[in-house]
Amino acid sequence: MDDLTVFVGNLPFSVTEMDVRRDFENCGMITDFRFPFHQDTGKPKGFAIITYATRDGAQNALKMHETDYDGRTIFVRLDGAKGKGKGKGKGKGKGKDDT
């Protein structure tokens, strides 16, 4: 698991890439910063993926989990710590032509 990279979710759509980078640089030196935008609208997707130079930087960022960020509660987790979602199953489901 990558313990240097954090996922920051539920960011307000009003914040800029520069705002988020500046605030999370307070946690430690950033080596990679991704702030995706919707291709069709150019608006932010509301999350960032940040890689720190040290574990301490990532751990400091994790302390911001469930804190208020410009009026929204943000979620910060290690990027490799994805939850068990519904995902696609391995088995064959019945299609509309199956009986």
Solvent accessible surface area in square Angstrom, and as a share of the most:
residue,aa,sasa,rsa
1,M,170,0.76
2,D,70,0.36
3,D,40,0.21
4,L,55,0.27
5,T,6,0.04
6,V,0,0.00
7,F,44,0.18
8,V,0,0.00
9,G,5,0.05
10,N,51,0.26
11,L,0,0.00
12,P,9,0.05
13,F,117,0.49
14,S,90,0.58
15,V,10,0.06
16,T,73,0.43
17,E,69,0.31
18,M,150,0.67
19,D,39,0.20
20,V,0,0.00
21,R,86,0.31
22,R,131,0.48
23,D,37,0.19
24,F,0,0.00
25,E,84,0.38
26,N,129,0.66
27,C,14,0.08
28,G,22,0.21
29,M,141,0.63
30,I,21,0.11
31,T,80,0.47
32,D,61,0.32
33,F,20,0.08
34,R,110,0.40
35,F,14,0.06
36,P,37,0.23
37,F,96,0.40
38,H,79,0.35
39,Q,186,0.83
40,D,130,0.68
41,T,83,0.48
42,G,47,0.45
43,K,131,0.56
44,P,19,0.12
45,K,84,0.36
46,G,6,0.06
47,F,51,0.21
48,A,0,0.00
49,I,27,0.14
50,I,0,0.00
51,T,25,0.15
52,Y,1,0.00
53,A,42,0.33
54,T,74,0.43
55,R,159,0.58
56,D,103,0.53
57,G,1,0.01
58,A,0,0.00
59,Q,83,0.37
60,N,56,0.29
61,A,0,0.00
62,L,42,0.21
63,K,153,0.65
64,M,44,0.20
65,H,78,0.35
66,E,108,0.48
67,T,55,0.32
68,D,107,0.55
69,Y,21,0.08
70,D,100,0.52
71,G,63,0.61
72,R,84,0.31
73,T,62,0.36
74,I,0,0.00
75,F,89,0.37
76,V,5,0.03
77,R,79,0.29
78,L,28,0.14
79,D,27,0.14
80,G,44,0.42
81,A,48,0.38
82,K,137,0.58
83,G,67,0.64
84,K,209,0.88
85,G,69,0.66
86,K,206,0.87
87,G,68,0.65
88,K,203,0.86
89,G,70,0.67
90,K,209,0.89
91,G,69,0.67
92,K,208,0.88
93,G,67,0.65
94,K,161,0.68
95,G,43,0.41
96,K,198,0.84
97,D,128,0.66
98,D,77,0.40
99,T,161,0.94
